[in-house]
Amino acid sequence: MAWGAYIQSGKLEEIDQLGSELSLAIHCPVHFPAYNKNLFECMCGVVFPLYLVKTKNWEVIVQKHVEERKLSKV
């Protein structure tokens, strides 16, 4: 799968804003959609469902990034 931005119809502005906030929170670039689904994926390969990012519970999201990054390095 190619890394980069995809053009989305409809809620592009909302998705863009959420992606920016997610990227800042986890200190890692993200793209959407991952796997042609409503998922963000960071450069480390951690997947974040859109519904989770919409909660803006950054503490939980950052913890998910840290834990899953560790698992991928094992």
PyMOL Python script that loads the backbone (N, CA, C, O; Angstrom):
from pymol import cmd

cmd.read_pdbstr("""\
ATOM      1  N   MET A   1       0.846  -1.174   0.000  1.00  0.00           N
ATOM      2  CA  MET A   1       0.000   0.000   0.000  1.00  0.00           C
ATOM      3  C   MET A   1       0.888   1.232   0.000  1.00  0.00           C
ATOM      4  O   MET A   1       1.892   1.278   0.710  1.00  0.00           O
ATOM      5  N   ALA A   2       0.528   2.211  -0.779  1.00  0.00           N
ATOM      6  CA  ALA A   2       1.301   3.444  -0.856  1.00  0.00           C
ATOM      7  C   ALA A   2       1.024   4.328   0.359  1.00  0.00           C
ATOM      8  O   ALA A   2      -0.101   4.408   0.852  1.00  0.00           O
ATOM      9  N   TRP A   3       2.071   4.980   0.818  1.00  0.00           N
ATOM     10  CA  TRP A   3       1.939   5.895   1.948  1.00  0.00           C
ATOM     11  C   TRP A   3       1.607   7.262   1.398  1.00  0.00           C
ATOM     12  O   TRP A   3       2.237   7.714   0.442  1.00  0.00           O
ATOM     13  N   GLY A   4       0.635   7.925   1.981  1.00  0.00           N
ATOM     14  CA  GLY A   4       0.329   9.281   1.551  1.00  0.00           C
ATOM     15  C   GLY A   4      -1.125   9.621   1.749  1.00  0.00           C
ATOM     16  O   GLY A   4      -1.900   8.846   2.308  1.00  0.00           O
ATOM     17  N   ALA A   5      -1.474  10.790   1.280  1.00  0.00           N
ATOM     18  CA  ALA A   5      -2.836  11.299   1.458  1.00  0.00           C
ATOM     19  C   ALA A   5      -3.751  10.742   0.380  1.00  0.00           C
ATOM     20  O   ALA A   5      -3.322  10.500  -0.749  1.00  0.00           O
ATOM     21  N   TYR A   6      -4.986  10.546   0.729  1.00  0.00           N
ATOM     22  CA  TYR A   6      -6.014  10.133  -0.208  1.00  0.00           C
ATOM     23  C   TYR A   6      -7.101  11.196  -0.197  1.00  0.00           C
ATOM     24  O   TYR A   6      -7.381  11.784   0.847  1.00  0.00           O
ATOM     25  N   ILE A   7      -7.707  11.446  -1.331  1.00  0.00           N
ATOM     26  CA  ILE A   7      -8.770  12.435  -1.406  1.00  0.00           C
ATOM     27  C   ILE A   7     -10.063  11.777  -0.951  1.00  0.00           C
ATOM     28  O   ILE A   7     -10.449  10.718  -1.446  1.00  0.00           O
ATOM     29  N   GLN A   8     -10.714  12.415  -0.014  1.00  0.00           N
ATOM     30  CA  GLN A   8     -11.976  11.909   0.515  1.00  0.00           C
ATOM     31  C   GLN A   8     -13.093  12.880   0.151  1.00  0.00           C
ATOM     32  O   GLN A   8     -12.904  14.096   0.182  1.00  0.00           O
ATOM     33  N   SER A   9     -14.240  12.344  -0.187  1.00  0.00           N
ATOM     34  CA  SER A   9     -15.375  13.219  -0.435  1.00  0.00           C
ATOM     35  C   SER A   9     -16.132  13.410   0.868  1.00  0.00           C
ATOM     36  O   SER A   9     -16.071  12.563   1.759  1.00  0.00           O
ATOM     37  N   GLY A  10     -16.836  14.511   0.974  1.00  0.00           N
ATOM     38  CA  GLY A  10     -17.674  14.725   2.148  1.00  0.00           C
ATOM     39  C   GLY A  10     -16.959  15.368   3.309  1.00  0.00           C
ATOM     40  O   GLY A  10     -16.769  16.585   3.319  1.00  0.00           O
ATOM     41  N   LYS A  11     -16.559  14.583   4.284  1.00  0.00           N
ATOM     42  CA  LYS A  11     -16.055  15.095   5.548  1.00  0.00           C
ATOM     43  C   LYS A  11     -14.547  15.329   5.540  1.00  0.00           C
ATOM     44  O   LYS A  11     -13.878  15.076   6.542  1.00  0.00           O
ATOM     45  N   LEU A  12     -14.017  15.800   4.443  1.00  0.00           N
ATOM     46  CA  LEU A  12     -12.576  15.987   4.308  1.00  0.00           C
ATOM     47  C   LEU A  12     -12.014  16.921   5.378  1.00  0.00           C
ATOM     48  O   LEU A  12     -10.976  16.624   5.970  1.00  0.00           O
ATOM     49  N   GLU A  13     -12.676  18.033   5.632  1.00  0.00           N
ATOM     50  CA  GLU A  13     -12.173  18.998   6.608  1.00  0.00           C
ATOM     51  C   GLU A  13     -12.110  18.390   8.013  1.00  0.00           C
ATOM     52  O   GLU A  13     -11.123  18.580   8.725  1.00  0.00           O
ATOM     53  N   GLU A  14     -13.146  17.669   8.411  1.00  0.00           N
ATOM     54  CA  GLU A  14     -13.169  17.020   9.728  1.00  0.00           C
ATOM     55  C   GLU A  14     -12.063  15.965   9.828  1.00  0.00           C
ATOM     56  O   GLU A  14     -11.359  15.896  10.836  1.00  0.00           O
ATOM     57  N   ILE A  15     -11.911  15.156   8.796  1.00  0.00           N
ATOM     58  CA  ILE A  15     -10.883  14.108   8.776  1.00  0.00           C
ATOM     59  C   ILE A  15      -9.498  14.738   8.837  1.00  0.00           C
ATOM     60  O   ILE A  15      -8.627  14.267   9.569  1.00  0.00           O
ATOM     61  N   ASP A  16      -9.297  15.803   8.068  1.00  0.00           N
ATOM     62  CA  ASP A  16      -8.023  16.516   8.075  1.00  0.00           C
ATOM     63  C   ASP A  16      -7.678  17.027   9.470  1.00  0.00           C
ATOM     64  O   ASP A  16      -6.549  16.871   9.935  1.00  0.00           O
ATOM     65  N   GLN A  17      -8.655  17.634  10.128  1.00  0.00           N
ATOM     66  CA  GLN A  17      -8.442  18.181  11.475  1.00  0.00           C
ATOM     67  C   GLN A  17      -8.128  17.060  12.468  1.00  0.00           C
ATOM     68  O   GLN A  17      -7.199  17.180  13.267  1.00  0.00           O
ATOM     69  N   LEU A  18      -8.891  15.988  12.419  1.00  0.00           N
ATOM     70  CA  LEU A  18      -8.649  14.861  13.325  1.00  0.00           C
ATOM     71  C   LEU A  18      -7.272  14.245  13.084  1.00  0.00           C
ATOM     72  O   LEU A  18      -6.564  13.899  14.031  1.00  0.00           O
ATOM     73  N   GLY A  19      -6.899  14.111  11.814  1.00  0.00           N
ATOM     74  CA  GLY A  19      -5.588  13.560  11.478  1.00  0.00           C
ATOM     75  C   GLY A  19      -4.458  14.433  12.004  1.00  0.00           C
ATOM     76  O   GLY A  19      -3.454  13.927  12.504  1.00  0.00           O
ATOM     77  N   SER A  20      -4.626  15.741  11.889  1.00  0.00           N
ATOM     78  CA  SER A  20      -3.615  16.674  12.402  1.00  0.00           C
ATOM     79  C   SER A  20      -3.488  16.563  13.913  1.00  0.00           C
ATOM     80  O   SER A  20      -2.381  16.517  14.449  1.00  0.00           O
ATOM     81  N   GLU A  21      -4.624  16.520  14.595  1.00  0.00           N
ATOM     82  CA  GLU A  21      -4.614  16.399  16.053  1.00  0.00           C
ATOM     83  C   GLU A  21      -3.994  15.077  16.496  1.00  0.00           C
ATOM     84  O   GLU A  21      -3.222  15.035  17.454  1.00  0.00           O
ATOM     85  N   LEU A  22      -4.335  13.999  15.794  1.00  0.00           N
ATOM     86  CA  LEU A  22      -3.782  12.683  16.113  1.00  0.00           C
ATOM     87  C   LEU A  22      -2.269  12.685  15.925  1.00  0.00           C
ATOM     88  O   LEU A  22      -1.528  12.211  16.787  1.00  0.00           O
ATOM     89  N   SER A  23      -1.825  13.210  14.816  1.00  0.00           N
ATOM     90  CA  SER A  23      -0.395  13.257  14.522  1.00  0.00           C
ATOM     91  C   SER A  23       0.363  14.035  15.596  1.00  0.00           C
ATOM     92  O   SER A  23       1.428  13.606  16.040  1.00  0.00           O
ATOM     93  N   LEU A  24      -0.177  15.164  16.008  1.00  0.00           N
ATOM     94  CA  LEU A  24       0.460  15.964  17.060  1.00  0.00           C
ATOM     95  C   LEU A  24       0.467  15.222  18.395  1.00  0.00           C
ATOM     96  O   LEU A  24       1.451  15.273  19.134  1.00  0.00           O
ATOM     97  N   ALA A  25      -0.630  14.534  18.699  1.00  0.00           N
ATOM     98  CA  ALA A  25      -0.740  13.834  19.982  1.00  0.00           C
ATOM     99  C   ALA A  25       0.261  12.684  20.100  1.00  0.00           C
ATOM    100  O   ALA A  25       0.845  12.471  21.163  1.00  0.00           O
ATOM    101  N   ILE A  26       0.455  11.946  19.006  1.00  0.00           N
ATOM    102  CA  ILE A  26       1.334  10.768  19.074  1.00  0.00           C
ATOM    103  C   ILE A  26       2.740  11.049  18.544  1.00  0.00           C
ATOM    104  O   ILE A  26       3.611  10.180  18.584  1.00  0.00           O
ATOM    105  N   HIS A  27       2.954  12.270  18.046  1.00  0.00           N
ATOM    106  CA  HIS A  27       4.267  12.671  17.506  1.00  0.00           C
ATOM    107  C   HIS A  27       4.717  11.739  16.381  1.00  0.00           C
ATOM    108  O   HIS A  27       5.866  11.300  16.340  1.00  0.00           O
ATOM    109  N   CYS A  28       3.784  11.448  15.467  1.00  0.00           N
ATOM    110  CA  CYS A  28       4.056  10.524  14.373  1.00  0.00           C
ATOM    111  C   CYS A  28       3.111  10.887  13.219  1.00  0.00           C
ATOM    112  O   CYS A  28       1.931  11.147  13.457  1.00  0.00           O
ATOM    113  N   PRO A  29       3.605  10.909  11.976  1.00  0.00           N
ATOM    114  CA  PRO A  29       2.707  11.219  10.851  1.00  0.00           C
ATOM    115  C   PRO A  29       1.662  10.128  10.649  1.00  0.00           C
ATOM    116  O   PRO A  29       1.926   8.946  10.870  1.00  0.00           O
ATOM    117  N   VAL A  30       0.470  10.546  10.226  1.00  0.00           N
ATOM    118  CA  VAL A  30      -0.620   9.600   9.983  1.00  0.00           C
ATOM    119  C   VAL A  30      -1.210   9.819   8.596  1.00  0.00           C
ATOM    120  O   VAL A  30      -1.045  10.880   7.995  1.00  0.00           O
ATOM    121  N   HIS A  31      -1.907   8.788   8.094  1.00  0.00           N
ATOM    122  CA  HIS A  31      -2.669   8.946   6.857  1.00  0.00           C
ATOM    123  C   HIS A  31      -4.014   8.253   6.995  1.00  0.00           C
ATOM    124  O   HIS A  31      -4.208   7.391   7.852  1.00  0.00           O
ATOM    125  N   PHE A  32      -4.941   8.655   6.122  1.00  0.00           N
ATOM    126  CA  PHE A  32      -6.321   8.179   6.146  1.00  0.00           C
ATOM    127  C   PHE A  32      -6.810   8.136   4.705  1.00  0.00           C
ATOM    128  O   PHE A  32      -6.513   9.067   3.955  1.00  0.00           O
ATOM    129  N   PRO A  33      -7.530   7.127   4.278  1.00  0.00           N
ATOM    130  CA  PRO A  33      -7.903   5.932   5.001  1.00  0.00           C
ATOM    131  C   PRO A  33      -6.812   4.876   4.880  1.00  0.00           C
ATOM    132  O   PRO A  33      -6.134   4.778   3.857  1.00  0.00           O
ATOM    133  N   ALA A  34      -6.660   4.116   5.905  1.00  0.00           N
ATOM    134  CA  ALA A  34      -5.737   2.986   5.867  1.00  0.00           C
ATOM    135  C   ALA A  34      -6.541   1.750   5.474  1.00  0.00           C
ATOM    136  O   ALA A  34      -7.644   1.533   5.976  1.00  0.00           O
ATOM    137  N   TYR A  35      -5.997   0.960   4.593  1.00  0.00           N
ATOM    138  CA  TYR A  35      -6.632  -0.283   4.144  1.00  0.00           C
ATOM    139  C   TYR A  35      -8.021  -0.036   3.556  1.00  0.00           C
ATOM    140  O   TYR A  35      -8.899  -0.896   3.623  1.00  0.00           O
ATOM    141  N   ASN A  36      -8.203   1.152   2.979  1.00  0.00           N
ATOM    142  CA  ASN A  36      -9.486   1.565   2.371  1.00  0.00           C
ATOM    143  C   ASN A  36     -10.653   1.467   3.353  1.00  0.00           C
ATOM    144  O   ASN A  36     -11.781   1.170   2.960  1.00  0.00           O
ATOM    145  N   LYS A  37     -10.374   1.718   4.623  1.00  0.00           N
ATOM    146  CA  LYS A  37     -11.406   1.704   5.665  1.00  0.00           C
ATOM    147  C   LYS A  37     -11.312   2.993   6.462  1.00  0.00           C
ATOM    148  O   LYS A  37     -10.395   3.785   6.244  1.00  0.00           O
ATOM    149  N   ASN A  38     -12.236   3.218   7.374  1.00  0.00           N
ATOM    150  CA  ASN A  38     -12.233   4.415   8.219  1.00  0.00           C
ATOM    151  C   ASN A  38     -11.217   4.275   9.345  1.00  0.00           C
ATOM    152  O   ASN A  38     -11.567   4.249  10.525  1.00  0.00           O
ATOM    153  N   LEU A  39      -9.956   4.188   8.950  1.00  0.00           N
ATOM    154  CA  LEU A  39      -8.860   4.005   9.900  1.00  0.00           C
ATOM    155  C   LEU A  39      -7.742   4.984   9.582  1.00  0.00           C
ATOM    156  O   LEU A  39      -7.433   5.244   8.419  1.00  0.00           O
ATOM    157  N   PHE A  40      -7.146   5.518  10.632  1.00  0.00           N
ATOM    158  CA  PHE A  40      -5.888   6.238  10.485  1.00  0.00           C
ATOM    159  C   PHE A  40      -4.780   5.229  10.734  1.00  0.00           C
ATOM    160  O   PHE A  40      -4.944   4.304  11.530  1.00  0.00           O
ATOM    161  N   GLU A  41      -3.660   5.403  10.059  1.00  0.00           N
ATOM    162  CA  GLU A  41      -2.489   4.575  10.317  1.00  0.00           C
ATOM    163  C   GLU A  41      -1.301   5.500  10.451  1.00  0.00           C
ATOM    164  O   GLU A  41      -1.121   6.411   9.643  1.00  0.00           O
ATOM    165  N   CYS A  42      -0.483   5.269  11.477  1.00  0.00           N
ATOM    166  CA  CYS A  42       0.708   6.091  11.648  1.00  0.00           C
ATOM    167  C   CYS A  42       1.886   5.447  10.933  1.00  0.00           C
ATOM    168  O   CYS A  42       1.798   4.310  10.470  1.00  0.00           O
ATOM    169  N   MET A  43       2.975   6.177  10.849  1.00  0.00           N
ATOM    170  CA  MET A  43       4.173   5.708  10.145  1.00  0.00           C
ATOM    171  C   MET A  43       4.720   4.440  10.802  1.00  0.00           C
ATOM    172  O   MET A  43       5.402   3.654  10.144  1.00  0.00           O
ATOM    173  N   CYS A  44       4.433   4.229  12.089  1.00  0.00           N
ATOM    174  CA  CYS A  44       4.890   3.034  12.806  1.00  0.00           C
ATOM    175  C   CYS A  44       4.034   1.807  12.493  1.00  0.00           C
ATOM    176  O   CYS A  44       4.396   0.690  12.861  1.00  0.00           O
ATOM    177  N   GLY A  45       2.902   2.007  11.816  1.00  0.00           N
ATOM    178  CA  GLY A  45       2.021   0.901  11.479  1.00  0.00           C
ATOM    179  C   GLY A  45       0.897   0.675  12.467  1.00  0.00           C
ATOM    180  O   GLY A  45       0.164  -0.306  12.351  1.00  0.00           O
ATOM    181  N   VAL A  46       0.745   1.567  13.443  1.00  0.00           N
ATOM    182  CA  VAL A  46      -0.345   1.438  14.416  1.00  0.00           C
ATOM    183  C   VAL A  46      -1.614   1.999  13.774  1.00  0.00           C
ATOM    184  O   VAL A  46      -1.591   3.071  13.169  1.00  0.00           O
ATOM    185  N   VAL A  47      -2.714   1.267  13.913  1.00  0.00           N
ATOM    186  CA  VAL A  47      -3.989   1.633  13.305  1.00  0.00           C
ATOM    187  C   VAL A  47      -4.911   2.218  14.376  1.00  0.00           C
ATOM    188  O   VAL A  47      -5.022   1.690  15.482  1.00  0.00           O
ATOM    189  N   PHE A  48      -5.567   3.322  14.018  1.00  0.00           N
ATOM    190  CA  PHE A  48      -6.495   4.005  14.916  1.00  0.00           C
ATOM    191  C   PHE A  48      -7.839   4.133  14.221  1.00  0.00           C
ATOM    192  O   PHE A  48      -7.956   4.864  13.237  1.00  0.00           O
ATOM    193  N   PRO A  49      -8.863   3.432  14.716  1.00  0.00           N
ATOM    194  CA  PRO A  49     -10.196   3.558  14.116  1.00  0.00           C
ATOM    195  C   PRO A  49     -10.704   5.000  14.235  1.00  0.00           C
ATOM    196  O   PRO A  49     -10.429   5.686  15.220  1.00  0.00           O
ATOM    197  N   LEU A  50     -11.435   5.439  13.236  1.00  0.00           N
ATOM    198  CA  LEU A  50     -11.973   6.797  13.229  1.00  0.00           C
ATOM    199  C   LEU A  50     -12.803   7.076  14.476  1.00  0.00           C
ATOM    200  O   LEU A  50     -12.712   8.163  15.047  1.00  0.00           O
ATOM    201  N   TYR A  51     -13.609   6.111  14.903  1.00  0.00           N
ATOM    202  CA  TYR A  51     -14.451   6.333  16.087  1.00  0.00           C
ATOM    203  C   TYR A  51     -13.609   6.621  17.326  1.00  0.00           C
ATOM    204  O   TYR A  51     -14.022   7.410  18.175  1.00  0.00           O
ATOM    205  N   LEU A  52     -12.437   5.998  17.447  1.00  0.00           N
ATOM    206  CA  LEU A  52     -11.559   6.233  18.593  1.00  0.00           C
ATOM    207  C   LEU A  52     -10.961   7.634  18.534  1.00  0.00           C
ATOM    208  O   LEU A  52     -10.905   8.332  19.547  1.00  0.00           O
ATOM    209  N   VAL A  53     -10.516   8.042  17.356  1.00  0.00           N
ATOM    210  CA  VAL A  53      -9.917   9.370  17.210  1.00  0.00           C
ATOM    211  C   VAL A  53     -10.960  10.454  17.467  1.00  0.00           C
ATOM    212  O   VAL A  53     -10.638  11.502  18.025  1.00  0.00           O
ATOM    213  N   LYS A  54     -12.210  10.209  17.062  1.00  0.00           N
ATOM    214  CA  LYS A  54     -13.282  11.187  17.289  1.00  0.00           C
ATOM    215  C   LYS A  54     -13.542  11.422  18.778  1.00  0.00           C
ATOM    216  O   LYS A  54     -14.045  12.482  19.152  1.00  0.00           O
ATOM    217  N   THR A  55     -13.209  10.451  19.634  1.00  0.00           N
ATOM    218  CA  THR A  55     -13.407  10.659  21.078  1.00  0.00           C
ATOM    219  C   THR A  55     -12.447  11.703  21.619  1.00  0.00           C
ATOM    220  O   THR A  55     -12.719  12.328  22.644  1.00  0.00           O
ATOM    221  N   LYS A  56     -11.325  11.894  20.935  1.00  0.00           N
ATOM    222  CA  LYS A  56     -10.270  12.824  21.341  1.00  0.00           C
ATOM    223  C   LYS A  56      -9.756  12.523  22.748  1.00  0.00           C
ATOM    224  O   LYS A  56      -9.327  13.423  23.471  1.00  0.00           O
ATOM    225  N   ASN A  57      -9.806  11.257  23.119  1.00  0.00           N
ATOM    226  CA  ASN A  57      -9.248  10.824  24.399  1.00  0.00           C
ATOM    227  C   ASN A  57      -7.761  10.562  24.158  1.00  0.00           C
ATOM    228  O   ASN A  57      -7.334   9.416  24.022  1.00  0.00           O
ATOM    229  N   TRP A  58      -6.988  11.635  24.109  1.00  0.00           N
ATOM    230  CA  TRP A  58      -5.593  11.556  23.691  1.00  0.00           C
ATOM    231  C   TRP A  58      -4.750  10.685  24.606  1.00  0.00           C
ATOM    232  O   TRP A  58      -3.790  10.063  24.151  1.00  0.00           O
ATOM    233  N   GLU A  59      -5.087  10.628  25.875  1.00  0.00           N
ATOM    234  CA  GLU A  59      -4.333   9.779  26.806  1.00  0.00           C
ATOM    235  C   GLU A  59      -4.422   8.313  26.378  1.00  0.00           C
ATOM    236  O   GLU A  59      -3.405   7.622  26.317  1.00  0.00           O
ATOM    237  N   VAL A  60      -5.613   7.845  26.087  1.00  0.00           N
ATOM    238  CA  VAL A  60      -5.821   6.464  25.649  1.00  0.00           C
ATOM    239  C   VAL A  60      -5.155   6.232  24.291  1.00  0.00           C
ATOM    240  O   VAL A  60      -4.523   5.198  24.073  1.00  0.00           O
ATOM    241  N   ILE A  61      -5.296   7.183  23.396  1.00  0.00           N
ATOM    242  CA  ILE A  61      -4.737   7.058  22.056  1.00  0.00           C
ATOM    243  C   ILE A  61      -3.216   7.008  22.095  1.00  0.00           C
ATOM    244  O   ILE A  61      -2.603   6.187  21.413  1.00  0.00           O
ATOM    245  N   VAL A  62      -2.603   7.884  22.891  1.00  0.00           N
ATOM    246  CA  VAL A  62      -1.141   7.889  23.017  1.00  0.00           C
ATOM    247  C   VAL A  62      -0.670   6.570  23.623  1.00  0.00           C
ATOM    248  O   VAL A  62       0.335   6.012  23.183  1.00  0.00           O
ATOM    249  N   GLN A  63      -1.383   6.069  24.622  1.00  0.00           N
ATOM    250  CA  GLN A  63      -1.017   4.796  25.254  1.00  0.00           C
ATOM    251  C   GLN A  63      -1.084   3.659  24.237  1.00  0.00           C
ATOM    252  O   GLN A  63      -0.208   2.794  24.214  1.00  0.00           O
ATOM    253  N   LYS A  64      -2.121   3.659  23.394  1.00  0.00           N
ATOM    254  CA  LYS A  64      -2.253   2.639  22.334  1.00  0.00           C
ATOM    255  C   LYS A  64      -1.052   2.708  21.400  1.00  0.00           C
ATOM    256  O   LYS A  64      -0.505   1.674  21.016  1.00  0.00           O
ATOM    257  N   HIS A  65      -0.643   3.896  21.038  1.00  0.00           N
ATOM    258  CA  HIS A  65       0.503   4.067  20.133  1.00  0.00           C
ATOM    259  C   HIS A  65       1.771   3.516  20.771  1.00  0.00           C
ATOM    260  O   HIS A  65       2.525   2.781  20.133  1.00  0.00           O
ATOM    261  N   VAL A  66       2.003   3.869  22.019  1.00  0.00           N
ATOM    262  CA  VAL A  66       3.213   3.413  22.724  1.00  0.00           C
ATOM    263  C   VAL A  66       3.232   1.893  22.833  1.00  0.00           C
ATOM    264  O   VAL A  66       4.241   1.258  22.525  1.00  0.00           O
ATOM    265  N   GLU A  67       2.122   1.311  23.270  1.00  0.00           N
ATOM    266  CA  GLU A  67       2.068  -0.141  23.484  1.00  0.00           C
ATOM    267  C   GLU A  67       2.197  -0.922  22.179  1.00  0.00           C
ATOM    268  O   GLU A  67       2.950  -1.895  22.116  1.00  0.00           O
ATOM    269  N   GLU A  68       1.484  -0.516  21.152  1.00  0.00           N
ATOM    270  CA  GLU A  68       1.516  -1.257  19.896  1.00  0.00           C
ATOM    271  C   GLU A  68       2.836  -1.077  19.156  1.00  0.00           C
ATOM    272  O   GLU A  68       3.260  -1.968  18.421  1.00  0.00           O
ATOM    273  N   ARG A  69       3.482   0.061  19.343  1.00  0.00           N
ATOM    274  CA  ARG A  69       4.818   0.244  18.760  1.00  0.00           C
ATOM    275  C   ARG A  69       5.811  -0.699  19.387  1.00  0.00           C
ATOM    276  O   ARG A  69       6.659  -1.271  18.704  1.00  0.00           O
ATOM    277  N   LYS A  70       5.700  -0.864  20.726  1.00  0.00           N
ATOM    278  CA  LYS A  70       6.593  -1.795  21.434  1.00  0.00           C
ATOM    279  C   LYS A  70       6.384  -3.218  20.929  1.00  0.00           C
ATOM    280  O   LYS A  70       7.347  -3.957  20.722  1.00  0.00           O
ATOM    281  N   LEU A  71       5.110  -3.603  20.729  1.00  0.00           N
ATOM    282  CA  LEU A  71       4.790  -4.958  20.268  1.00  0.00           C
ATOM    283  C   LEU A  71       5.344  -5.207  18.869  1.00  0.00           C
ATOM    284  O   LEU A  71       5.787  -6.315  18.567  1.00  0.00           O
ATOM    285  N   SER A  72       5.325  -4.212  18.036  1.00  0.00           N
ATOM    286  CA  SER A  72       5.793  -4.396  16.655  1.00  0.00           C
ATOM    287  C   SER A  72       7.324  -4.519  16.594  1.00  0.00           C
ATOM    288  O   SER A  72       7.861  -5.035  15.613  1.00  0.00           O
ATOM    289  N   LYS A  73       8.012  -4.061  17.610  1.00  0.00           N
ATOM    290  CA  LYS A  73       9.480  -4.135  17.634  1.00  0.00           C
ATOM    291  C   LYS A  73       9.995  -5.445  18.204  1.00  0.00           C
ATOM    292  O   LYS A  73      11.187  -5.737  18.113  1.00  0.00           O
ATOM    293  N   VAL A  74       9.100  -6.240  18.795  1.00  0.00           N
ATOM    294  CA  VAL A  74       9.512  -7.497  19.420  1.00  0.00           C
ATOM    295  C   VAL A  74       9.747  -8.558  18.375  1.00  0.00           C
ATOM    296  O   VAL A  74      10.102  -9.688  18.710  1.00  0.00           O
TER     297      VAL A  74
END
""", "prot")
cmd.dss("prot")
cmd.show_as("cartoon", "prot")
cmd.util.cbc("prot")
cmd.orient("prot")
